[in-house]
Each structure stands twice: as structure tokens, then as C-alpha cells.
């Protein structure tokens, strides 16, 4: 069980602080909830029922800074993950981005960026679904890594660029 004050990664809400664990009534139903406050979206509040294991399991502990730096340092040797068949790509990318394998998420980021570079050299654009996946995986990686490393998005982009050859802002 998580504790009040801890930070977690929650779905596409990104890094969230557990502000409280309390009973909340919605309509006629009163349940115990984790009340999450997204760090990078101060206007949002997320309610996660404490007894819904499927939802609670999506609350992931943040990686330690050493692990984040190991992942970033490993980017030059990591292969970009790209699936040619679009329906398979959509299904697998969605699962990976929502999952907890940050190394694979970085591999998707690298794969999409390499594909975008290839398409730009041919004066073509990426599919809108691939742009969406790029945006989502960037958000997922950037928020957690920026928070853990106490870096701005620009600083993180520079660190990743140094290890990858691509900027997150490209």
C-alpha cells in the first residue's frame, strides 16, 4: 500500500503525489480512494479506488535517479523499436506505453524518432497515430525522468540528445 506524500507514476497522468487516502462519496457510493495530484498538471485531481486492484496496479513507483541515468546512458546501444504493420504497432505501443518497462518505452521513442527522420528525408509525414504515440511516450518519459533527476524538460532533452542524437523537442 502506498503512503500519503509518496510520488507515483499513474497512466498518462504522469507523476502524481498521493495527497491523501480517504473515503469519498460519489453519488450513493462511498469508497476509499487514493487522491492523486498530478505534479505537472496542478488543476487535475485523480481518484483511484483503493480496492480496485486493476487501477491500483497502474500506480507505479518512480525509478531511482541512478536507474534513470543508466537507461539514458544505454541509449546509444539500444535499438529503436518499430513495428512495420500499423495495427500491430498500435496495439503493442499502447500496451508498452501504459506499462512499466521504461527501457522498452525509450526504445519506442528512439524507433519513432528514427522513423520520423526517415520519413522527413523522403518529404513525408508520420501517421497521426504515430505522432500521438510519440507525444504519449515523450510525456511518460519526460515527466518521470525530469522529476526524478530534478531537471527541466530542456535539460533532459539535452541529456537525451547527447546520448541519442535526437531532441525530444524535434
C-alpha positions in Angstrom: 0.0 0.0 0.0 1.2 3.4 -0.9 1.5 6.2 1.7 0.4 9.8 1.7 3.2 12.1 0.4 4.7 9.4 -2.0 5.1 10.1 -5.7 3.9 7.6 -8.2 3.6 7.3 -12.0 -0.1 6.9 -12.9 -1.1 6.1 -16.5 -0.9 9.1 -18.8 -1.5 11.4 -15.8 2.3 11.2 -15.3 4.0 11.8 -12.0 1.4 12.2 -9.2 1.7 13.0 -5.5 -0.5 11.0 -3.2 -2.2 13.9 -1.4 -4.5 11.7 0.8 -6.2 8.4 1.2 -9.7 8.9 2.3 -13.4 7.9 2.0 -15.1 9.9 -0.8 -18.8 9.7 -1.7 -19.7 9.8 -5.4 -23.5 9.6 -5.7 -24.8 6.9 -3.3 -21.4 5.1 -3.1 -18.8 5.8 -0.5 -15.4 4.3 -1.2 -11.8 4.7 0.0 -9.6 6.4 -2.6 -6.0 7.4 -3.2 -6.3 11.1 -4.1 -3.6 11.9 -6.6 -2.4 15.3 -7.7 -0.5 15.3 -11.0 2.7 17.2 -10.5 2.8 18.7 -14.0 -1.0 19.5 -14.1 -1.9 21.3 -10.9 -5.5 21.7 -12.0 -6.2 18.0 -12.1 -7.1 15.5 -9.4 -7.2 11.8 -9.9 -9.3 9.4 -7.7 -8.1 5.8 -7.6 -10.3 3.4 -5.5 -8.0 1.6 -3.1 -10.0 -1.7 -3.5 -9.7 -1.8 -7.3 -6.5 -3.8 -7.8 -6.5 -3.3 -11.6 -6.5 0.5 -11.2 -4.1 0.5 -8.2 -1.7 -1.7 -10.2 -1.3 1.1 -12.7 0.2 3.2 -9.9 3.9 2.6 -10.4 6.8 3.6 -8.1 9.2 6.1 -9.7 12.6 4.8 -10.8 15.6 5.8 -8.7 17.8 8.5 -10.4 20.6 6.0 -10.8 18.4 3.7 -12.9 17.1 6.6 -15.0 20.7 7.7 -15.8 21.6 4.0 -16.6 18.7 3.9 -19.1 19.7 7.2 -20.7 23.4 6.2 -20.9 22.3 3.0 -22.6 20.5 4.8 -25.4 23.4 4.7 -27.9 23.5 0.9 -27.8 19.7 0.5 -27.7 17.9 -0.4 -30.8 14.8 1.6 -31.8 11.6 -0.4 -31.6 9.5 0.0 -34.7 6.7 -2.3 -35.9 6.0 -2.0 -39.6 2.4 -3.4 -39.6 0.4 -0.5 -38.3 -2.4 -2.4 -36.4 0.2 -4.4 -34.5 2.2 -1.3 -33.8 -0.9 0.5 -32.4 -1.8 -2.4 -30.1 1.7 -3.1 -28.8 2.8 0.5 -28.4 -0.4 1.3 -26.4 0.4 -1.6 -24.0 4.1 -0.7 -23.7 3.4 3.0 -23.1 0.9 2.2 -20.3 3.2 -0.5 -18.8 6.2 -0.2 -16.5 9.1 -1.1 -18.9 10.9 2.2 -19.2 13.7 0.7 -21.3 11.2 -0.5 -23.9 9.4 2.9 -23.7 12.8 4.5 -24.6 13.2 2.0 -27.4 9.8 3.1 -28.8 10.8 6.7 -28.5 14.0 6.0 -30.4 12.2 3.9 -33.0 9.5 6.6 -33.7 12.1 9.3 -33.9 14.2 7.3 -36.3 11.1 6.6 -38.4 10.2 10.3 -38.4 13.7 11.2 -39.5 13.4 8.6 -42.3 10.1 10.0 -43.5 11.2 13.6 -43.3 14.1 12.7 -45.6 11.5 11.4 -48.0 9.4 14.6 -47.5 6.6 12.6 -45.9 4.8 12.8 -42.6 4.2 10.3 -39.9 0.7 8.9 -39.4 -1.3 10.8 -36.8 -1.5 7.7 -34.6 2.3 7.6 -34.5 2.5 11.3 -33.6 0.1 10.5 -30.8 2.3 7.6 -29.6 5.4 9.8 -29.8 3.6 12.5 -27.7 2.5 10.0 -25.1 5.8 8.2 -24.7 7.6 11.6 -24.5 5.2 12.7 -21.8 5.6 9.5 -19.9 9.4 9.5 -20.1 9.9 13.3 -19.7 7.7 13.7 -16.7 9.2 10.9 -14.7 12.8 11.5 -15.7 12.6 15.3 -15.2 11.0 14.8 -11.8 13.5 12.1 -10.6 16.6 13.9 -12.0 15.3 17.3 -10.9 15.8 18.6 -14.4 13.7 20.9 -16.7 12.4 19.4 -20.0 15.1 21.4 -21.9 17.8 20.0 -19.6 16.5 16.4 -20.1 16.2 16.9 -23.8 19.8 18.0 -23.9 20.9 14.9 -21.9 18.9 12.6 -24.1 20.2 14.3 -27.3 23.7 13.8 -26.2 23.1 10.1 -25.8 20.7 9.6 -28.7 21.3 12.2 -31.4 17.7 13.4 -31.2 16.0 16.1 -29.2 12.6 15.4 -27.5 11.5 18.8 -28.9 12.2 17.8 -32.6 
